[in-house]
């Protein structure tokens, strides 16, 4: 099975993480720069401690750096660099001094061995030859052409006019930047060290298996013509992103000035292996010469980057460029695929999976037992679907795709006769449904879903019907030696607490009516107990074989002296559960056909079946035999994932006040779980708990100063998009799309065995973009999370929900949110939340919330057939926007944060100078910021400053570790479509205070005509006088239904930005307070201040501040 994938997704975006950065004033250092700045002895120790030579061997053969192409293993190849396994005998320095090897990796031109130096020779006929010297005699020089290593030139010395030896290596600077992270560098370097020291034997020992480096034949059934005629502007842009990640280090930024001499200059040179799209595609697919295979890209993505290269570089200036015409397109190999597909990955979702089910069941739980799969509607506890021999079809959902805009579908054709399981209320199955919430739970007097217990791969549901508690277990039916039952049957065991009479439709018989089929009753005496059995059995009807095929076999056995089973006018097999003062235990056996071993003739022999009767013994043995403690013992659970996975993290290379460490995530796991990390929190003992977009919760231990022994343990699975997690009293609470779940580990085996439904979300949408975000706890102990309006059928235009400590009450604290992906809590108890640019959101922002506040999103649009406010009940064309909305703490321009994450108050003083500030995170950019606030009367306004670190993924949540006081951030790529190139699908990183010097703007305020910036270091007075040392711009946004907003001049109201004239710039006597006189200063949506100054210690300091000015006081309060 295959699925189509979004074209600009995480499949390739992670490959450019270290080579592309956003254009901000204070940038993160590249991986290459960080590696070069690290002390060599320390770096070598890190490589030896954390690097994995076997993983490095795979990188050596398959990475975009294409190491194996130059440092050939096959002696038949022409090497451009030394063979690693032979340098032990060629140059003792390379073995005895690992720092020499490290330098060769990071600075390949520092010390080039003579045989690998490029010589450029000009002859007396003005011919130019460039290449490696293969052989030199007294009469001639033989060169291997640097642009074609298979071509040799023999040049008589008598004809040489000039000869220049290049100081640049054929291995370009920056090639290491094609690795996706520090860990890959450690692995590759560990391999280089090992082979250089161990020689050919080690090289052979570390040789990857063929399937680890094989090129997949994914080109055999491609519709090349169809792909090429389909390419458009979005493909050009996607190709540009791929080029920046894969190609720029060798071929150059402009495509015409290659960093690698053997690389083509696309704008002026002929392409060695063909310049038409198809032959370029084959080169990218299979590799050729020194060009490695780009097997990480889908075929369609390969054509995207080819499209970009041809249109951006070749078309303007390369004479070999030829446009595509019908003759060429018709000559291409034919096929049926577009190359944008990848196989569906088989994943183990655990015992049950929460999701929507199709588009009419917003909250469902799906589980399998034997050959059967059942999907329960958790808003009614009715069956939404039953089928056999397959699980859910999740191919269009987030479980398989980056965005995953589809819904969960049945994995096979439903068995209609088995789908009649429905509860009645107030004594009838035909209760009034008109007053029920369309996308939420029933009234609590009818239904309370308590959650489910997990025991291995089986679950036991816990819920209340009409205030009467029910425990329901699905039991796998396996064929026994007597063929008493087979896998055709579906078996439930139930315990129903004392209470009022209930009605339950256990099955539906298409075409049956009251009295049309026999209901046969029996009494079973077994081990001193009396059981009552009722059966609706298959009745053979030779005149209507189709009806026979649709007839269910129903058996109900209860531990009482009577059981009532009927068929009503609708063909429903109805079990009337009597009022009782004691618990009732029962088993229900359903089968679409007659179960093996239950012969109708035998069933009809007697009204009372005893132990001595063969059928009675068979029925009693299979359908009964309960123990009084059975349900309670079962609640204790049993382990499903005993494996504990080990990883090694790495410490950041930054040499200043903060370093960005990485908590490494398992590259694979036994269950193929997709670890797209979504949220984190900590137990008091320092263990981390991590939720993933696909529904898992993991325990992570070993989070210490070294990160050398990290252990991952799968704790829970099957949750419905858990995008928030909070530890309360040492118990994890998880925000899901349909509820808040409290996870209990009752037996201490580090696996949740009771998934408690702590709180039902009141309005659950099926569309993929209807998210529930984050989970915080306020000063009153209430849980808080955010619901978006965009993409949701929610009847309210986005809301912040507060949930009482016992989970029974809720408050819609504030409304008007588009996509509020994250919240925070200030020390004074005030709540914050972000929102993202889009319709009715001029720019991203951080809101400071108040009870009853409205924050700007207006439901004036939807997507027909997928979502619309209040499920389409509202005529969107008649929606009248409010006159105004609560203004944010700070607006954030799109280029600074296109999609916001959550906030964190960093209150732990162990975190250094950044502690005591509100932190903000960006899902779109993978950046972290701190916020400076100013109180003016009853208004709070903020300035936001970016920290110079590129996190490896889009950040959604941040938390402070209780043991070390450092800040940890987590996120994913997911549905982010226009953020910083290079973000990965997963990532957990620690921003650690190193104790070293850290220069920063520590306060920002305004007063009439003046901007005041406080720094934590003294500024050199002469540096503020240089042109461009300080600049100030201002603009406003326009609130409308448009997607985002242009920038508008505060002076004219027209599109544009005001540059403020600065009358005077001055420092206080300590040099730490910068006063910027700006007479034109006024309240604006966005003030942008840039600094390019020097500290008194001579170091440069560049920074930018984005500010929202609501009010300007006459004077600042005195300290």
N, C-alpha and C positions, 0 to 999 in steps of 0.2 A: 504494500500500500504506500502511496506517496501523497504528499500534500504540497500545495503551493506556498511559497514563503514570500514575505515582504522583501522588496529588493534592497533597501538600504537598512539592513538590520544588523543585529549583533553578530551575525555570522562572519562579517568582515570588519565591523567597526572597531572591535577590540584590537585589531592588528595595527591601528595607527595611534594607539593611546600615547605612545612616548614621542611621537614625531610631530604632532600637530597640537598647538595650543591656541586658546582664544587670544584676541588682541586686547589685552588690558595693560595698564601702565606697569604694574608690578606682576611679573610673570613667574610661573614656576620654572625651575631648572629642568632641562631635559635629562633623560636617563643617562645619556652619554656624558653630559657635563657633570652629573652627580657622581658617576663612576670615576671620572678623571680626578675629581676633587677629593675623593676618599683616600685616606692614608693607605698606601699599598700593603704594608704588613697586615693591617686589620682586614683589608679587603681579601687578601689571600686566605686568611684564616676563615673568613665568612664563606668563601667559596668551598674550602675543604670541609667545613662543618655543615653547610646547608645545601651545597650543590649535589645533584644526583647525576652521575656520569652516564647512566643508562638513558635517562630522559634527555641528557645533552646529546647523546649519540643520535637520537631521533631528530633533534633540532639540527644537528650537523647535516643530516641528509635531506631534511624537508623544509627548513625555515626559509623565509623570504630572503635571508642573507645568502642562501645557496652556497654554503661553505664547501660542500663536497664537489662542486663544479670546478673550484679552483685548486683545492687541496685534495687532489684526486687520490682515491684508494686503489682503483684499477690502474695497474702500471701501464696499460695501453693508452691511458688518457694523457693529454699534454698538460702538465701542472702549471698554474700561474703562481702558485705559492708552494711552500715546502710541504711534502707529504709528512703528516704528523708522526706517523709511525717510524719514519726514517731519520728524523732530525736528531735523535739520540746519538746516532753514530756520526752525524755531520757537524754538529755544533754543541759542544758540551754545555755552553752557557744556557741553552734553552731548557736543559734538564736541571742543572745545578741551581739555577736562579729562576724561581717561579715568577719573580717580578719582571724578568725579561719577557716571559710568555705573556704576562698580563699587559705589559706595555705594547707588545705586538698586537694584541687584540684591540686595545683602546686607542693606540696611536701608531697605526701601521706604518706611517712614514718616518717614524723616529729613527729607526735603524733597519735599513733594508739590506738583506744579503745581496752580494754582487750579482748572482745569477738571476735575481728577480727585480733588478733595476731596469726601468724602461729607458732605452737609448733612442734618440731621434737623430737620424742621419740625413744630411742634404748632400746630393751628388752634384757633380759638375754639370749635369744636364738639368739641374733644378728639380730633380725628383726628391720626394721626401719619404722616408721609410721610418716607421716607429715600431718598436717591439722589444722583446727580450733577446739577449744574446745567447744563442744556442751553442755556437762554436766560433772561435776566433783563431785565425792563423796569421802568419806574417804577411799573407797576401790578401786575405778577405775576412769579412765579418758576415756571419750567418744570423739573421734575425727571424724570430717567430713573431709574425705580425700581431700587434696588440689588439687590432680590431677583427682579426680572424686567426685564431690560434692554430688552425690547421694549415696555414699558409706560411711557407718559409721563403725568405729573400736572401740570396747570396750576393753580397755587394763587394766588388773589388776595392781594396783600400786606395788604389790609385785614382779612383773616381770620387772619393769622399772629399767634399768641400769643407763640411763641418760635422761635428759629432757632439751632442749634448746628452749628458746623463741626467735623467729627471730625479728630483728629490722627493717626488710623490710616489707612493706605493700604488700598485694596481688595485689593492684593497682600499677602497675609498674611506676617508673619515666619515663617521656617521652610520656605517653599515650596522653597527651594534644597535643603533636606534630602531632597526626594523624588528628587533625582539620586543615582545609585548610587555615585559616587565623585568624587574631586577632578578626575580627567581629564575627566569629563563636564562639570563646571563650567567648566573651562578652555575646552572646545569651545564651550559655550553662550555664554560671555562673549566669546570670539573672534568668534562670529557677531554678537553685539550690537554690539561695537565696529565690525566691518566694515560692517554695514548702516547704523549711525548715521553713520558717516563717509562711506560711499560712496553713500548714498541709494538711490533706486529702481533704478538700474542694477545696483548690487551686489546688491540684494535679488533681482532677477530672475536674475542670474548664479548666485547660491547656491541658488536654488529647487530643492528635491529633486525627483527624478524621481517620476512618479506611483506607480510600484510601491514606492517607498521609504516612502511615507506612506499607501498605500492600506489601507483597512479590509477584511480578508478576510471573505467571506460564509460564515462558519462556523456560521451559525444556521439554514441553510435546511432541514436534515433532522434537526433536533433533536427528541427525544422529551421535550418540556418537562414533561409530566405525569410521565413516568418519573423524570426528574431530581428534581423537587420531592418526590415521594413517597419517594425514596431518601435524602434528606438526613437526617443523624443527628448525634450528638454530635461525632464526629470532623470532620464538615463544619463545624459551628459553630466548632470550634477552628481549623480551617484558615482559615475566613472571618475570624476574629479576627486571625490573623496577616497576612492580606492587607490588612485594614482598617488595621492599624497601619503598614503599609508605604506604602499608596497614599492613604488617605483622611483620616488623622488631622490632617494639616497644614491642610486646608481645613475639615473638618467637626468637628474637635475630638475630644479624647480620649473624652469622654463622649457624643458624638453630639448634644449639645444646645446646646453653646456654640461655634458655628463661629468659626474665625479669619478666614474670608473672608465678608464680609457677604452675598455672593450665594449662599453655600452654604446648604443646608437644615439646619435643626435637626431631626434625624430623630425626636426624641422628642415634638415638639410642633407642627411645621409640616406643612402638606400638601406633597406632593412635586409639583413643577411639571409633570413629564412622566409622572406616574402612580405610584401607590403600591402597585400589585399587583406580584408578582414578575416577571411577563412584561414589563410595561412598564418596570420598573426594569432588567430584563435588556437591553432594547433601548437604553435610555439608556447603559448601560455599554458596550454593543457598538458602537454607531454614534456615540456622543457626541451632545450636544444642549446648546444654549445655551452656557454657559461650561465645560461638562463635556466633557473629552476622552474619546476612545475608549480603553477598556482592552483593546486588542488583544493585549497581552502575555499576558493570562490566557487559559486555555482557557475555552470556554463553561461547563464544569462549575465551574471556579474562580470565574467571575463569579456563578454561582448560589450558591456557597458564601458569598461576601461579602454577597450580598443576604440570604441566610438569617441571617447574623450580625446585620446591620443591623435586620432585621425583628424578630428574637427578642430582641436585647439592648436596642435603643433604642425601636423603634416599639411593640412589644406592651405594654410596661408603661404607656405614657403618651400615645401618639398616638391621638387619636380616629378618625383615618382608617385605623387598622390594622384589617384584616379577616382572620380566619382562612381557611385554604383549605378549600373543601368540594368535594364531587364535581361540583357544577354548574360551578364555576369550572375545575376541572382538566379536565373534559371539553370545555370551550370552547377550550382551548389548541390551537395548531397541532400537527399530528401529524407524527411522524418516527420514524426508527429509531435515531438515534445518541444517546449519552449525553454527548457533548461532552468526553470525557476522552481524546481521541485527537489525535495529531499525526502528520504524514507521516513515514515512514521516510526518513532522510537517506542518500543515496548517498555512501559514503565510499571513498576509495582507501587500502587497507590495505597497499599495497606489493606486494612479490613473493610473500609468504607470510604467513600469520597463524597464530599459535599460540593454541590454545584447548582446551577440552574438546570432544569431538564426541559429541553426544547424551549419554546418561548412562552409556554403557558403554565410553567411551574417554576416560579422564581427561586424557591428554596427546596432543594431535594437532597436526599441521602441515598446513595446507590451502593449496594453490597451484593456479593455473590455467595451462593451456597450450593455446593455440588455443581451441577451443570446450569443452575438457574441464576439469573441476575434480576434483582428487584430494585426499583427506584421508588422511594417513599416521598410523598409530598409532605414536608415537615410543617406546613401550615394547616394540615388536616389529619395527618397520619394515615391518609388513604394511599393506595398504590397508584403511582403515576405511570408505571410501565413494568412489564415482566417479559423477559425473553430468555433464550437459552444459548449456551455455547459461545458466549462473547461477553465482553464488558461494554462500557460506554464507548461510543465513537467520539473521541476528543480531538480529532484531526484538525478542526478549525478553531480550537480554543487555545488559551494561554498555556496549556500543558504541552503543546507541540509547536506553537508559533510565537514569534516575538511579541506581536500585538494580540493575536488570537481573538478576532472579532466575532467568531462563531459561538454556538452554544453546544452543550452536551446533547448528543442524540443517542437513541438506543443502538447498541452494537449489532443487533439482528432484528428480524421482524417480530413485533410483539405477539404474544400468545393471548388473544383477546379473552378467552374463557378464564384465564388466571388473573385478570385485571379487575375483578369485581370486588376486591377488598376495600370496603368503605365503612366508616363508622357513622352511625346515626346519632342524633342528639334530641334530648327531651322525648325519647321513646319512639322516634321515627327517623327513617332514612331520608324522608322528603321534607327536611326542615327548611325554614325560610333562609335563603342565602342572600337576600337583597341587601341586608344591612352589614354584611361581612366586608372587611377591608379587602380591596382587590389584590393587594400584593403583600399582605401582612398576615400575622397569625390570627386565629379565631379568638373570640372572647375567652377569657380564662375560665369562665364557668363551664365552657364546653371543652376546651382543650388546653392542656399545659404540657408542652414538650420539655421533658427534663434532661434529655441527652441520651447517651448510650455508653454501655460498658463494652470494653473490648477484651476478648479472651483469645489470644492467638489471632487467627484469621476470622473468628466469628464475633458477632456483636449481639448485644441484648439491649433492645430499646426500652426506654423508661419514659412513660408519659401518663397523663391523666385524661380520662374521658368522663365528662359530666361529673367532675370532682372525684372520680374513682381511679386510683392508681393502677397502672398496668405495666407488667414486665413482659416483653415479647422477645423470644429467642428464635433465630432461624437455625435449624439443625441440618447439617449435611446428611442426606440419605444415600447410603452406599449399598450396593447390591451385596447380599450375603450368600452363603453357600446354598441356602434353600430357596433362593430367589423370592424371598418373602416380599421384599420391596426392591425397587431399582431406582436409578437416578432420574427417572421420569417424574418422581414425586417431589413435592415441595412440602417441607415439614416445619411447623411452628410449635414451640412450646410456650405457654403463657401462664402467668400468675396474675390473677385479678383480685385486687384488695376488696374488702367488704364495702358495700355501698348499694346505690340504687340500681334499678334494672337498666340494662344497656341493650342496644341492638347493633349488630354487626353483619354486614353483607360480606360473606367470606368468598363468594365466587358469583359469576353470572353465567347463566346458561342461555345462550342466544336462542330465542324462539320458544323457550319453556314458559309455561304459565302455571298458576296454582293448580295442583293436583295432576299435572301432566307427567310427573316422574315420582316414583316411590321414595318416601323418606322412611328408612328402616331403622329401628332402634333396638339396641341390645344392652344387656347388663353383663358386666365382666366382674367376676370374683377372682381376685388375685392377691395372694399373700395377706389374707385377712382384710383386704380393702375392697370397696365396691366402686366400680367405675361405670359410667353410662356412656354408651356409644350411639351416635346417630350417623347414618350414611345417606347421602344422595348418590345413587349409583347410576352408572351408564345403563340405559335401556336400549336394547337393540331394536332398530326400526328399519326393517329391510326396505320399506318403501321410501325412506329418506336417509340415505347413507351420509349426505352432507351434514345433516343434523347430528348424526351419531358422532361424526368427527369433531363437532363443536361442543360435545357434552362433557362437563367436568365430572370427576369422581371426587366427592367430598366426604371426609370422615372427621367427626368431632368426638373426642373422648374427654370427659370431665370426671373429676374425682367427687362425684355426688350421685345421688340415686336417680337423677333424671336429667335429660337434656332436650331442649326444644330447637328443632331445625325445620325450617319451612322454605317453600319457594313462593315468592310473591308474584304479583301480576306482571312485574317487569322482568321476570326470569331470574331474580336475585335469590341466591341461596342465603337465607337470613337465619342467623343464630341469635335467639333471644337469651341474653345472659341474665339469669334471675337476680333479683335483689338478694343480698346475702349479708349475714353478720360475721361471716368467717371468710378467709381467703379461698379463692377457687383456682384450682390448677387444672390445666387442660392441654391437650394436643390437638392440632388441626393438620390433617393431611390432605393436600390438594394434588390432583393429577389430571392432566387434560384427557387421559385415557385410563382404562382399568389398570391399576398397579398389578404387577406380577405377584401371584400368590394369594390374591384376594378374590377367590372365585365366587361369583354371584350365587351359584347353587349352594355353596357351603355357607355363605352368609345367611341364607334363608332357612337354615335347619332349625334353629331354636331361638327363643327370645332371651334365654339366659345361657351364657357361655362360661364354663368353669375351667379350672386348671387342667382337668382331664381331657377336655375337648381340644383336638389338634388345632383348630382354627383359633380357639380362645387363647391357647398358649402362644400361638404365633402373633396374634394381635396384641396381647398383653405384653409380650416380650419386646415388640417393636414400638408400640405406641404408649406404653406406660413404664413403670419402674422408677418413678420419681423418688428422690430422697427429700425429706423435709428440708434439708440444708442445701439442696442443689442450687437454688438461685443465689443464695448468699455466698456459697463457696465460689461460684462462677464469677462473682463480682471482683474477686481478687486478681483476675487477669493472669496471663502468661506471656512471656517474652516473645516478641515477633522479630526483633532485630538485635540479636545478641552481639553482632560485630561492632567493634569500636575502631574507627578509622584514624590513622595517624597522619599528620602533616607537619611540615616545618615552615614557620613563618620567616620573615626577615625584617631587620631593623633598617629604618630610613637612613639614607646616605647624606642627608642635609647636615651641614657643618655649623649652622647658626642656632638660634634659640629653640627652634622646634624641628622635629624630624617626623616624617610620615612613615610609620611602620605598617607592615601588612600581615594580617592574620590569614594565612593561606587556607584555601577551601579545597576539599578533596577533588581531584581531577576526575575521579570516577567513583562509583559506589555500587554495591551488589544489586541495587534496586533500580538503577538508571534514573534515580530521582534527579530532577533538574533543580539544582541549588541556586535559584535566582533569589538571592538574599533580599529580604524586604524590611525587616525590623529586628531590633535587638533590645535586650535589657539584661540585668545582672541579678543573680542571687547574692545574698549578703556574703557568701563565702568566695565570691569572685568568679564563679562559673557564669559563662555567658549563655543566654538562650536566644536562638535565632529562628525567625520564621521565614519561610520562602513563599514566593508568589504562587507556586504550585500546590501549597497546602501543608508543607511539613513544618515541624518545630524540631530543632536540634539543640542538644546540650554540647557546649564547647568548654573544655577545661584546658589547663596548661597556659592560660593567659597570664604570663608573667613577664619579667624584664627581658628574658632572652627569646621567647617564642620558639624555642627549639623542639618542644615536645607538646604539640597541640593535639588534643584528642576530640574527635567528633562522635557523638552518639545520637542516633535518630530517636527522638522522644515521642513524637506524635506525627500523624499523617492524615490526609484526607480532609483538611479544613478548607473552607471555601474562601480563597483569596485572603489569607491573613496578613493584612498590611499594617497591623499595629500590635504591639505586645507590651505587657506591663507585669512586673512581678509585684504582687500584693500579698503581704504576709507569707512570703516564700512560695506562693502558688502562681503559676503563669495564667494571666488573662489575655485573651487574643481577640482582636477585632477582626471579624470576618465580614463578608459581604452581606450575610443574612442574620448575623447575631454576634454576641460576645460570648466566647466559650471559655469556661474555666477548666483547666486541665489538672487532673488528680493522678498522682502515682501512689496508689494505695499500698503496694507491696514493696516499694523501694528498689525496683529493678531498673530505674532510669527509663521507664516507658510509661506514658500515660495510659491508664486503663479505665478511666471514666472521663468522658468528654461531656462535661456538664453544660447545659444550655443556661448560661447565667442571665442572658437578656436577649429577647427577640427584637431584631430590628423591625421598626414599624412599617417600613415601606421598601420592599426589595425589588430591584429592577433586574431584567435579564440581559440588558445590553452590556457589552464588555466595558464600556467607559463609565459605568455607574459604580464608582468606588466608594468604599468606606475607608477613611484614612486614620492612622495613628491611634494611640491610646495613651491618655495622660490621666493623672489623678490630681484633683484640686485640693485646696486646703481643707475642705469639708469632707474629704474622703470619697467624693463622687468621681466616678469614671467619666471621661470626656473623650469623644471622638467626632470626626468631621464627615459629613455626607455631602458629596458634590451634587450640583444641579445639572450640569452639562452631561448629556448621555443618559440621564435617569428619567424614569417615569414618576419619580417622587412628586407628591402633590405640593411640596414646599420647595421653593427655589434654592435648594442647598441649605444645610443647617448644621449647627454645632449641637450635639446631643449630650446632655448630662444624665448619668445613670446613677441612681441611689446606691449606697453601699450594699444593700441586700438584693439589688437587681430588679426590684418590683416597680420602681417609679422612674419616669423620665421627664426631662425638661428640654424643650427646644430653646436653647439659650440665646441663639442669634441666627439670622438667616441672610440669604443673598450671596451664596458662594458658588462659584463656577467649578473649580477643581482644587479644593483646599487640601493639598497633599502635605499635611503636617501641621503640628501645633507645638506650643510651648507654654510653660508656666513661669511667671516672674516671681521673685521672692515675696512680693506683696500679695500674691495670689491671683493677680490678673492673668487672663489667658491671652495667648497670641495664636494666630494661624496665618498661613500664607494663602495666596490665590494666584492663578496663572493667567497671563495675557490671553485674550480671546474675545469672543462676543461679550459686550458689556464690561469688559475688563481692559482698560486702556494699556496697562502694563502689569507685569507681575508686582506683587506687593506683600508687605507684612501688615496684618491687621492687629490692632490692640482692641480686644473685644470688650463689649459691655452687654449686660443682660438686656435683651430686646433690640439690640442693634441690627441694622440692615446694611449690608456691605456691597451692594451694587449689581449683582447678577440678576438679569430680568429674563424670564422664560418666554421669549418671543419667537423661538424657532425649535425645530425638532427634526427627526429623521423618520420619514414615513415607513411604517412596518418594523421599525427597530426601537424607537423611543419617542416619547412626547410627554410633556409635563402632565401629571395626573393621568397617565395612560391614555392621553388623547381626549379626555373629557373637557379640557379647556380649549376654547377657540383662541388660538395664539394670536390671530390677527386682531383680536379685541383687547389684548393685554395692554394696559396703559402703564408705562414706566413711572415709577415715583419721581418726584421732582428732584430728589437728591438722595445721597447715601452717606453713611459714616465714612469719613476719609481715613486713609491708612496711617499707620505709624510712619511708613516710608514706602514710596514707589521705587521700583527697580526697573531700569530700562532693559529692553529685550536682549541687547547684546551683552548685558551684565548678568542676567538671569532670565532665561526664556521660560523656565518651568521650575517653580519653587518647590522645595521640600519643607521639612519641619524645622523647629527651633529648639534650642536648649539653653537654659541659663547655666553658664559655666561658673559654679559657685565655689569650687574647691581651690583653695589657695595653692595647692601643690602644682597646679597647672601653670604657674608662672604669671607673667604680666598680662596674659589674655584672660585670666580668671576675673570674675566679677563683671562679665559682659554677657549680653544676650548674643548667642550664636544663631546664624541662619544658614541653611543648606540649600544647594541647588540640585534638583533632580536632572535638569536639562544640561547643566554645565559640569557637574561633578566638582563643584567648588564649595568652599566654606567661607563665611563672612562673619564679622562681628559688627554689632550695632551700638552706636552711641546715641543716647537720648537726651532731650532737653524738655523740661516742663515749663510751659508758658501759660500761666493761669490754669484753666482746666484742660488745656490741650497738651498732648504729648507728641513730640515730633522726633524723627530719627534720622541719623546719618549712617550709611552702611559702607563698610570697607572690606574688600576681598583679601583673603589670606593667599599667599603665593604658593599654593600647592594644587597640583592636578591629581585629584582622587581618581582611582581607576574605574569608578562607576558613578552613575548618577546617584547622588545622596538623597535619601528619603528620611532617615532618622539618625539622631545622634544621642549618645548617652554618656554619662560620667561613670567610670569604673569605681566601685566603692572601696577597692583595696589600694589602687595606685593613684586615683584622682585625675587620671588622664581622660581625654575625650576620644570616644570611639564612634565611627560613622559607618553606615551601611546603606546599600541601595542596589539598584539594578538598572538595566537599560529599558526593557519592557516596551511601553507605548511611546517612549520619547522619540520624536521624529526629526527634530531640528536643533538638537543641542550640540555640544562640543563633540567633534569627531574623535573617535577613539574610545568611547565609553563601553565598558564590558557588561555582560549580563549579570555579573555578580561582583561583590567586593565588600570586605570588612577591613577597615584600616584604623590605626590609632595615631592621632596627632599627639606626639609626646614632647613635653618640655624637657630640654636637654640641660638646662641650667646655664646655658651660654647667653650672651647678649642678644637682645631682640628689640629692634627699634620699631616704634609704632606711633601712630596718632592715638592718643589716649583719651582725648575729649574733644568735642566739637559743639560750639554754640554760636548763636547769632544775637546781635543786638542792633539797634537802629544804625544802619550804615556800616556795619562792621561784622566780619567773620572772624571768629576766634578759634584757633586750633591749638590744642595742648599736645606736646610730644613728650615722650619719656626719655628724651636725650637732647642735648644742646645742639642747636643748628648753627652752622658757620654763618656769621653775619654777612659776609661778602657774597655768599651763594644765593641769597634771596634777591640780590640786585641784578642778577643776570636775566637777560631777556628770556621769557618763557618759564622762569622759575616757578611762577604761580599763575594759573589761569582759572577763570571762573566763567561758566556758562549757565544759562537758565532757560527752561522751557516749561510749558504746560502740556497736559494731555486733554483729549476730548472724550467724554463719556458718551458712548453711543452703541448701537447694535453692530457696528463694524467690528471686524476682528482686529483687536488692538487699536492703536491710535498713532497718528503722526505726531511729530513734535511741533508745538505751536509757540510762536514768539509771545512772551508775556506783554511785550510793548505794543505790538500791532495786532495780535490775534491771528496772524497769518502763519502758514507753515514756515518753520524756521526756528533757529536758536539765537538767543541774545548772548553776545559776548559782553560781559560786564567790564566797564572801565574801572581800573583799580587806581585809586588816588594815592594810596600810600601802603607800603608793606613794612612792618616793623617787628622786632623781637623785644621781649622783656629782657631784663638785665642778666637772667640766667640762660637766656637763649632757648628756652623750652616752650614759650608761648608765642605763637605767630599771630599777629593782628593784621587783618587785611581790610583796609578801608575800601568799601564799595558803595558809593552814594546811591547807585541804582538798585540796591538790594531791596527786594520786596517778597511777600509770600508767593511761593511758586510750587508747582508740583515737583519739579526736579531742578536741583542745583547741582552742578558738577564742578568740583574743585580738583585741580591737579597740582601736585607739588613735584618739582625736580630740583632738589637742593642737596647740600652736603652737610653732614654732621661735623662737629668740631674736631672729631678724630680723623677727618679726611675721607670717610666713606660716603658714597653716594646714597641718597635716599629718594626714591620715587614712589609716589602714592597717589591714589585718586579716591575721592569721597563723593558718593551720591547721596543727596540730601533731599528731604521734603520739608519745606518751610510753611507751616500753617499760620504762625504768628511770630511777630518780631517785637520783643520787649524794648523799652527805652534803655534800660541798663541791665546788666547781669548782676545777680545777687553776689554779695561779697562772701568769700570763703570764711 
